[in-house]
Amino acid sequence: MNHRERILAAIRHEPVDRLPTDMWATVEVWEKLFNHFGIRGRGPAERMELYDAVGIDGIFGVVPPYIGPALPVKDGIRYDEWGMGYRMQDYGSGSYDEQVVFPLTQAKALKELEEFPWPSPDWYDYAALPAQVAAYPDRAIECGYTALFYWHNRLRGLQQSLMDPLAEPEMTEYLLLRLSDFFTTYHTRCFEALKGKIDLTQVTDDFGGQFGLLLSPRLFERFYRRPMQRAIDLAKSYNIFVFHHDDGDCRPLLPRLAQMGIDVLNPIQWRCGNWDLAALKADFGGQFCFHSAVDNQQTIPFGSAEDVRAEVRMLGRTLFSDRRGLILAPCHNLQPITPLENILALYDEASKI
């Protein structure tokens, strides 16, 4: 099997020749790996060279370049096309582009949402997508990112967005409809530009906290399920698999996500809440291909290389017990404090399963 075939077989719940793998990491970690293997360039060819050196099959994302109105930078804050503002924050071991401006936090009436300068799907160069895909031969390709709850958080601020469904239901419905309309048009254009060349798209969110959900299943059903389903149905109409990223303890939503047609469930953050991995495989192994699952809160950053290897073997016995339906990766971005030997141990041990 080549890398793409291995990833797609896992998603289809077909047997694979070895455990498929993927990786998310911060810029600092990628640089550490490039330097470790003596890879000088940073283009697509060098990235695939690095993946092969580490032992990663990988899912490669493509995005249409932004070609809309010029985006401002003011007082050290960089603004995007949504009016969201970001400032680079150095934490010592790594730097992060943190959101500091949430453009609709102060909106009190529906009229303010109606008058907001919403971005246009015309502001992106969809014709550039085929060349991006061509740079990653024999690799699984992902294009598109629908995240309605997350965008609600980013537009209104987390605190206000959590209160909105109860305090401002009419504003919530309008905001989600505007988001859904934008994402539908934007992704339709992406999918048309890459017909037959996209393997996955994300219909994703962060409904889970460390212990339990950030909103009730009732509010999920009332406000978020319908626009999410619209995005899933669009992807399915183009024969594209749907990848759902959901940090934290999202276990109570899994029956609904299975009903809605999610194909790949990420990240299986099993230290959040109460996850019995063998039971998860038994209950949902037929519906979901599991993605990631190697703990990134304790094991990878703070454990030994042998701890990492032991966890990989444990995941092989549980989520990969039938040798189907798992793409192994860290639960989220590997952080700069992560020992290099732990990263290499993860993929070395995965290669033996």
Sequence and secondary structure as in RCSB ss.txt:
>XXXX:A:sequence
MNHRERILAAIRHEPVDRLPTDMWATVEVWEKLFNHFGIRGRGPAERMELYDAVGIDGIFGVVPPYIGPALPVKD
GIRYDEWGMGYRMQDYGSGSYDEQVVFPLTQAKALKELEEFPWPSPDWYDYAALPAQVAAYPDRAIECGYTALFY
WHNRLRGLQQSLMDPLAEPEMTEYLLLRLSDFFTTYHTRCFEALKGKIDLTQVTDDFGGQFGLLLSPRLFERFYR
RPMQRAIDLAKSYNIFVFHHDDGDCRPLLPRLAQMGIDVLNPIQWRCGNWDLAALKADFGGQFCFHSAVDNQQTI
PFGSAEDVRAEVRMLGRTLFSDRRGLILAPCHNLQPITPLENILALYDEASKI
>XXXX:A:secstr
  HHHHHHHHHTT   SS  B   B HHHHHHHHHHTT    SHHHHHHHHHHHT   EEEE   B SS   EET
TEEE TTS EEEEEE SS EEEEEEE TTTT  SHHHHHTS    GGGB GGGHHHHHHTSTTSEEEEEEE HHH
HHHHHH HHHHHHHHHH HHHHHHHHHHHHHHHHHHHHHHHHHTTTT  EEEE    B SSSBSS HHHIIIIIH
HHHHHHHHHHHHTT EEEEE  S  GGGHHHHHHHT  EEE   TTTTT  HHHHHHHHTTT EEE  B TTTHH
HHS HHHHHHHHHHHHHHTTTTS SEEB BSS B TTS HHHHHHHHHHHTT 
